[in-house]
Amino acid sequence: MDSRVSIVKCAGYEPSLVQGAVRKAVDSLGGISIFIKPESRVLVKPNLLMAKEPEFGIDTHPEVVRALIKILKGIKCEIFVGDGPSVWGNQIENVDEVYERSGVKRVCEEEGVSLVKFDKRRWHGKFPLTTWLDNCDYLVNMPKFKTHDLTILTGAIKNLFGLVSGTYKTELHKDYFDKESFARILVDIYQEAKPALTVVDGIIAMEGDGPATSGKLRELNLLLAGADCVSLDSVMALIMGLEPFDILSTREAANRGLGTAEINSIQILGEKLEEVIAEPFLLPTTSPFKKNIPRPVINLAKKLIKYYPCVERDNCIGCAACIQACPNQAITMKNKRIVFDYSKCIACFCCQEACPASAIKVKKSVFAKIIGL
């Protein structure tokens, strides 16, 4: 298992800075040809969650995508760029608009590479994945370093959820709605579609109630790269101020032998890990690790610690994105106001992820309030 992780500083998204930093991150691992055979067909999968401009910090920045494209062009690869936006499954947003506003369409046009849609699928056990995995020799994973109200971290493993085709994302959220089950299905996907290389955009990261408009941007000024998604997610957890196994998908993947989570077994290249760990990330409201409460206590009390979405009416624009996003049809519009049916709510927070106006917030159970979580 190649458990090396390179960490490179990058002060901003100016093209020359990004291209130099991405190349340094890849070269420190041995160069692109270690991972990708020249003249291959390569699928590049950024994290394109919603139709927002790069300054919102929600999607993988287009200049990071461009830098990787240039490296692949240097070994004469045929490159295809794509993602399955709308994590909630329904095509709430037009994919073309996501590609356009994220800046990725412009980069693909300027670099002369194909921008593709994940509109065809092939079943892999419990889920269908885009057939572009079959049409290409290699997958390159390009996540954005963000927090997530359901999974705490959305990083190398979580980004692969976008390979699931169309409305089946909604079905998976519905069928595997508790955190442990959802972590297992994420690792199932990782086991089916292991990337040859992953490059993480952490120049501007996101903390708080990520991964969309409710999160807060944070200047991290880092790029990470490696082949082992478990090692990458472990390093990201440490940078956040957490332990690797606090991330359930990391624990599950490591327990299956799909990667290395033990930090002493991960070779860090480039920047020293201890020198890039600053103030701990502001964690999602739903995270049990926000306070210095012993983990055994949290594990005993977790059945009483509940979180649910609610609407902040001053921010709500009445777009109904949350209604379309809900996998269990727990949200309706009554008298032009969003209403939650908590008897149906599975607390997957797809509604918060879909909201373009930061109007979905987190409601705590009484016990969570009592113990200060």
C-alpha positions in Angstrom: 0.0 0.0 0.0 1.4 3.4 -1.1 0.8 5.3 2.1 2.8 8.4 1.2 1.1 11.8 1.4 2.6 15.0 0.1 1.8 18.3 1.6 2.6 21.5 -0.3 1.9 25.1 0.7 0.2 27.3 -1.9 -0.6 31.0 -1.0 -3.6 31.5 -3.4 -5.3 30.5 -6.6 -3.2 32.5 -9.0 -2.5 30.0 -11.9 1.2 30.1 -11.7 1.2 29.4 -8.0 -1.3 26.6 -8.3 0.5 24.9 -11.2 3.8 25.0 -9.4 2.3 23.7 -6.2 0.3 20.9 -7.8 3.4 19.8 -9.8 5.5 19.9 -6.7 2.9 17.8 -4.8 2.9 15.1 -7.5 6.6 15.2 -8.2 7.4 14.7 -4.6 5.5 11.4 -4.8 7.7 10.3 -7.8 6.0 12.0 -10.7 2.7 11.5 -12.5 4.0 8.4 -14.5 4.3 6.5 -11.2 0.5 6.6 -11.0 -0.7 7.1 -14.6 0.7 5.4 -17.7 1.4 7.8 -20.6 -1.2 8.0 -23.4 -3.9 6.6 -21.1 -7.5 7.6 -20.9 -8.0 9.4 -17.6 -11.2 10.5 -15.8 -10.6 13.5 -13.5 -13.3 13.9 -10.9 -13.4 17.2 -8.9 -16.0 18.0 -6.2 -18.6 20.0 -8.0 -21.4 20.1 -5.5 -23.5 23.1 -6.7 -23.6 26.0 -9.1 -21.6 28.5 -7.3 -18.6 30.6 -8.4 -15.1 29.7 -7.2 -15.0 32.4 -4.5 -17.7 30.6 -2.6 -15.2 27.8 -1.8 -17.7 25.0 -2.3 -16.4 23.3 -5.4 -12.9 22.2 -6.3 -11.2 25.4 -7.6 -10.9 25.3 -11.4 -7.2 26.3 -11.3 -6.4 23.2 -9.3 -8.2 21.2 -12.0 -6.3 23.0 -14.7 -3.0 22.3 -13.0 -3.7 18.6 -12.9 -4.9 18.6 -16.5 -1.6 20.2 -17.7 0.4 17.5 -15.9 -1.7 14.8 -17.6 -1.3 16.5 -21.0 2.4 16.4 -20.4 2.3 12.6 -20.7 -0.2 12.7 -23.6 -3.2 11.4 -21.8 -6.7 11.7 -23.2 -8.5 13.5 -20.4 -12.2 13.5 -19.4 -13.5 15.8 -16.6 -16.8 15.2 -14.9 -18.8 14.9 -11.7 -22.3 14.0 -10.5 -23.5 17.3 -9.0 -26.7 17.3 -6.9 -25.7 14.9 -4.2 -29.3 14.5 -3.4 -30.0 12.8 -6.7 -32.7 14.9 -8.3 -31.5 17.3 -11.0 -32.3 20.3 -8.9 -29.7 22.2 -10.7 -28.8 21.8 -14.4 -25.4 20.1 -14.6 -24.4 22.5 -17.3 -25.0 25.4 -14.9 -22.8 23.7 -12.3 -20.0 23.2 -14.8 -20.4 26.8 -16.0 -20.5 28.7 -12.7 -17.9 26.5 -11.0 -15.4 27.6 -13.7 -14.6 24.1 -14.8 -16.3 24.4 -18.2 -14.1 27.3 -19.1 -10.9 25.5 -18.0 -11.8 22.4 -20.0 -12.5 24.5 -23.1 -9.3 26.4 -22.7 -7.3 23.3 -22.2 -9.0 21.3 -25.0 -10.2 18.4 -22.9 -13.6 16.7 -22.7 -16.2 17.7 -20.0 -18.6 14.8 -19.6 -21.8 14.0 -17.7 -22.4 10.9 -15.6 -25.7 10.1 -17.4 -25.0 6.4 -18.0 -24.4 3.8 -15.3 -23.4 0.3 -14.5 -24.4 -1.6 -11.4 -21.8 -2.5 -8.9 -23.6 -4.6 -6.3 -25.8 -2.2 -4.3 -25.2 1.0 -6.3 -24.7 2.1 -9.9 -21.5 4.0 -10.9 -20.9 6.1 -14.0 -19.8 4.1 -17.0 -17.0 6.6 -17.5 -15.1 4.4 -15.0 -15.3 1.6 -17.6 -14.4 3.9 -20.5 -11.2 5.2 -18.8 -8.0 3.5 -17.7 -7.5 5.6 -14.6 -9.5 7.7 -12.1 -8.0 10.9 -10.6 -9.8 12.1 -7.5 -9.8 15.9 -6.7 -11.8 16.6 -3.5 -12.2 19.9 -1.8 -11.1 20.0 1.9 -14.4 20.6 3.8 -16.3 19.7 6.8 -19.7 17.9 6.5 -22.6 17.8 8.8 -23.2 14.1 8.3 -19.7 12.7 7.8 -17.6 15.4 9.7 -15.0 15.4 6.9 -15.7 15.3 3.2 -12.4 14.4 1.7 -10.8 11.7 -0.5 -13.2 8.8 0.2 -16.4 10.9 0.5 -15.7 12.7 -2.9 -16.2 9.3 -4.7 -19.9 9.4 -3.8 -20.3 11.7 -6.8 -19.6 8.7 -9.0 -23.0 7.3 -8.2 -25.4 7.9 -11.0 -28.4 10.3 -10.7 -31.3 9.7 -8.4 -29.6 6.7 -6.8 -27.7 9.0 -4.5 -31.1 9.8 -2.9 -31.9 6.1 -2.6 -28.5 5.4 -0.8 -29.1 8.3 1.6 -32.6 6.9 2.3 -31.4 3.3 2.7 -28.2 4.0 4.6 -29.1 7.1 6.6 -27.4 6.5 9.9 -23.8 7.6 10.1 -22.3 4.1 10.4 -24.2 2.7 7.5 -23.5 5.6 5.3 -19.8 5.3 6.1 -19.9 1.7 5.0 -21.5 2.5 1.7 -18.9 5.2 1.1 -16.2 2.6 1.6 -18.0 0.1 -0.6 -17.8 2.7 -3.4 -14.1 3.4 -2.6 -13.4 -0.4 -2.8 -15.1 -0.5 -6.3 -13.5 2.7 -7.7 -10.1 3.2 -6.2 -8.4 6.3 -7.7 -4.9 6.0 -9.1 -4.1 9.5 -7.6 -5.9 12.0 -5.4 -5.1 15.7 -5.2 -6.9 17.7 -2.5 -7.7 21.3 -2.8 -7.1 22.8 0.6 -5.9 26.2 -0.4 -9.3 27.6 0.8 -10.9 25.0 3.0 -14.3 25.0 4.7 -15.1 24.5 8.4 -18.2 24.6 10.5 -21.5 23.4 9.0 -20.1 22.4 5.6 -20.1 21.3 2.8 -22.1 24.0 1.2 -23.4 27.5 1.9 -23.7 27.1 5.7 -20.0 26.4 6.0 -17.3 29.0 6.8 -14.2 29.5 4.6 -10.8 29.1 6.0 -7.4 30.0 4.5 -5.5 26.8 4.9 -3.1 27.4 1.9 -2.4 23.7 1.4 -2.5 21.1 -1.3 -2.3 17.4 -0.5 -1.7 14.4 -2.8 -1.3 10.7 -2.6 -2.6 7.4 -3.8 -4.0 6.1 -0.5 -7.3 7.8 0.3 -7.3 6.4 3.8 -4.0 8.0 4.5 -5.1 11.3 3.0 -8.2 11.4 5.0 -6.2 10.5 8.1 -3.8 13.4 7.5 -6.8 15.8 6.9 -8.4 14.7 10.2 -5.2 15.5 12.1 -5.0 18.9 10.4 -8.6 19.5 11.5 -7.7 18.7 15.1 -9.3 15.2 15.2 -8.0 11.6 15.3 -8.2 9.6 12.0 -10.7 7.1 13.4 -13.0 10.0 14.4 -14.0 9.8 10.7 -16.1 6.7 10.4 -15.3 6.1 6.7 -11.6 6.2 7.5 -12.1 3.7 10.3 -14.2 1.4 8.1 -11.7 1.5 5.2 -8.7 0.9 7.4 -10.4 -2.0 9.1 -11.0 -3.5 5.7 -7.3 -3.2 4.9 -8.0 -0.7 2.1 -5.4 1.8 3.3 -3.3 3.1 6.2 -4.7 5.3 8.9 -1.9 4.9 11.5 0.0 8.2 11.2 3.4 6.6 12.2 3.0 4.3 9.1 2.3 7.2 6.7 5.2 8.8 5.0 4.7 12.6 4.9 6.5 14.4 2.1 7.0 18.1 1.6 5.8 20.2 4.6 6.0 18.7 8.1 2.7 17.7 9.4 3.3 19.3 12.8 4.0 22.6 11.1 0.8 22.8 9.1 -1.5 22.0 12.1 -2.7 25.3 13.5 -5.9 26.1 15.3 -8.4 23.2 15.2 -11.2 23.5 12.6 -14.6 24.8 13.7 -16.5 21.5 13.5 -20.0 20.9 12.3 -22.8 21.5 14.9 -23.6 17.8 14.6 -20.1 16.7 15.5 -19.7 15.0 18.9 -16.1 16.1 19.2 -16.7 19.9 19.6 -16.1 19.7 23.3 -13.5 17.9 25.4 -16.0 15.2 26.4 -14.3 11.8 26.7 -15.1 9.6 23.7 -16.4 6.7 25.8 -19.0 9.0 27.3 -20.0 10.2 23.9 -20.3 6.6 22.7 -22.5 5.7 25.6 -24.8 8.7 25.2 -24.9 8.9 21.3 -28.4 7.5 21.1 -29.6 10.5 23.1 -27.6 13.0 21.1 -29.7 14.0 18.1 -29.6 16.7 15.5 -32.2 17.7 13.0 -32.4 20.3 10.2 -34.6 23.4 10.7 -35.1 26.5 8.6 -33.9 30.1 9.3 -36.8 31.9 7.8 -34.9 35.2 7.3 -32.5 33.5 4.9 -35.0 31.3 3.1 -35.7 32.3 -0.5 -38.5 29.8 -1.1 -36.6 28.0 -3.9 -37.8 24.5 -2.7 -34.3 23.0 -3.2 -34.6 21.4 0.2 -38.0 19.8 -0.7 -36.5 18.2 -3.8 -33.4 17.1 -2.0 -35.1 15.3 0.9 -34.8 11.5 0.3 -37.7 10.7 2.7 -40.1 13.5 1.6 -40.1 15.0 5.1 -40.2 18.7 3.9 -43.2 20.5 2.4 -44.2 24.1 1.6 -47.2 25.5 3.5 -48.3 29.1 3.2 -45.0 29.8 1.4 -43.1 28.5 4.4 -40.8 25.4 4.7 -42.2 22.8 7.1 -40.4 19.8 8.4 -42.1 16.5 9.4 -39.7 15.2 12.0 -41.4 11.9 12.2 -40.0 11.3 8.6 -36.7 13.1 8.9 -33.7 10.8 8.9 -31.2 13.7 9.6 -29.1 13.1 6.5 -28.8 16.9 6.0 -29.2 16.7 2.2 -31.5 19.7 2.6 -28.7 21.8 4.1 -26.3 20.5 1.4 -28.8 21.6 -1.3 -29.7 25.0 0.1 -28.2 27.8 -2.0 -29.0 30.5 0.7 -27.6 29.1 3.9 -31.2 28.8 5.3 -31.0 25.3 6.7 -29.6 25.2 10.3 -29.2 22.5 12.9 -31.7 21.8 15.7 -30.4 19.9 18.8 -32.1 17.4 21.0 -32.7 18.4 24.6 -29.9 16.0 25.8 -27.4 17.5 23.3 -28.2 20.9 24.7 -27.8 19.8 28.3 -24.3 18.4 27.8 -23.3 21.3 25.7 -22.9 19.6 22.3 
